Amino acid sequence: MTSPPLASTGPGGRHYTLPGPNPKHDYMSVTTIIDRGKPKNLGGWYKKTTAEYAYDHRPRWEGLDRPAAVKLITAQADRIRDTAAARGDEAHQHLEARLNGQHPDRLLYTPTTLHYIDAVDQFIDEWAPRPVLVEATVYNHEHRYAGSLDLIADLPELGRTLIDAKTSARVYDEAAWQLAAYRHA
């Protein structure tokens, strides 16, 4: 996951620092707040992914000693998570480039990302968004939170619209909470 320029990540999650001559610290990120309020329940996914990998790839680990086999098997879920995060970063970078009038070469992207790149291109071609803010950090001073939104754009027939690009297989409740927080920042 990319880190916004005004953000830093530590043991308490991601925080933002206000720009200006007298910056105030500790504006907690929207996603950190959401994760604390409703942590992603990935325990079941991690267990299932690990078990499936162990079952499906026995020849890869059965000749290893126990510590090496455990390390290989238990790392599979992290590999999938990290690959998905990289895919999301590539799609977001492509969206930002396209909104800035660029047309990056498809060869810049991994093959697993091309589906998302095509979706970004289709969205831009069909909706003709006129960007107002792209990859912008927004703050809510009253409640002391901040976040980095993907896009606010004027869309034909819809007007000014807040957009958050997602590359997950489905849309989770947290996406609505994230957009609501950005709306009030």
N, C-alpha and C positions, 0 to 999 in steps of 0.2 A: 504494500500500500504506500502510495506517495505521502509525503508529509508536507502540509501547507507551510509556506514561508514563516508565518507568525506562530506556528505551533511547535510544541516540544512534547515529547512523550517520556514519562517517568513511571515510577512504581504506582502512582495514583491514576495512571491513564494519561490521556492527551489533555494539555492545557494550552491556552492562548495568552499572548501578551499583547496588550493594547499598544498601538503605535502612538507616538507623541512625546512631548517633552517630559511628562511625568507619568510614565506608564504604570498601570496597575496590573498586578499579576493575578494568576489563578482564576481566569475565566475558564471553567471546565468545558470540554468539548461536548457537543450534542451527543455524539456517539458514545462517549464515555458515560454520560448521564443515563442514556438509554440502556447501555449494557449493565450498569449498576442496578437500575430499576427492574429490568427484565433481562437477566443474562441469557445469552444464547445457550440453549440446552443442547450442547453438542456431544454430551457424554455418550448417548446412544449411537450417534453417528460415528464417533471415534471407535467405539467398541465394534460396531458392525463392519466398518471399513477395515479395521485391523484383522478381524476374524476372516473376512472375505479374502484379504490379501494373503493371509497365512494359508488358507485352504487352496486358493488358486495358484499360488506360486511356491509350492512345497519344494520343487527341485532347486530353487534359488537359495533356500536357507537350510535344507536338511543336512548338507555337508559342513555347515559352519558349527563352531563351538556355540554353546548356549548363549553367552553374552552377545556375541556377534549376531546370532539369529534373532534374539529378542530386539536388539537395536534396529536391525533391518525391518523387521515386521512392524514394530511400534512406530516407526518413522513414516509409514505409508500415509497415514491420515494427514500428517504435516506436509508431506510432499503434495498431496492433492490440494490442501488449503493454500499452500504457497503458489502453486500453479494457477489456481483460480484468482488469487490476488494479483498476480502478474498479468493475467488476461484482462482483468478489470482495469489495471493501470494502463495497459496498451489501448484499450477501448476509450478510456477517458482522455488520453493524450491525443488520440485521433479525433475525438469530438472537439477538443479545444483547437487543434490545428485547423480543422474544417471550418469552425466558427470564425477563425481568424483569416479565412480566405485561402488557406493552403490546401493542397491536394497531395498528401504524402503517398509515396510509392507503396503499393501493397507488399512488396518484397521486404519492407521494414518489419512486418509483423509475422509472428509465429503462425503456422497453419491453423492451430486451434483457435486463434483469435479472429481469423478472417470472417467468420460468420457474424461476429459482433461488429466488425468494421463495416461489413455490408449493411448491417442494420442502421448504423450511424449514418452512412451515406444515404440510405433510403429515407430516413427521417429528415435529413437536411434537404434532399431533393423534393420530397413531397410536401413538407411543411414550410419551407423557406423561412426559418426563424431569423429574426433580426435581433441579435444579441444586445442586451442591456448590461448584464453582468455575466462574466465567464470565470469560473474557478475563483470566486470571490469569498473572502472571509467576512462574516457578518457577526455582530455582537448584540446581545440583549443586556443592556447596562443594569436594568432593574433586577434581573434574576441572575446576573453574572455568569452567563454562558456564551459560548461562541461556536461557530462551525464554518466549514467551507462548503458553500453550495456549488453545484455544477453549473447551473445556468438559470438566468432569468432572461426571457426573450419575448418579444412581441411576435405572436403567431397570427396569421390571417384567420379571421373568424373567431378566434379565441381571445385575442388581446394579450395583455401581459400575463405570462405564465412562468411559474417556478417549476423547474425540471431537475430531477435527480436521475442520472443514468445508472441502471443496474444491469449486471451481467449474470445474476443468479438465475437458477431454473424457475423460480417463482418469486412473487412479490410477498414480502413478509410484513406483518403489522408495523414493525419498527420503521419501515420506509415512510409510512404515513406520519408517525411521530416525528421523524427527522424533518420532513417537509413542514410540518406544523411549527416546529421550533425555529426553522429558518424563516418562516413567514413572519414570526413575531420578533425576529432579530433585526 
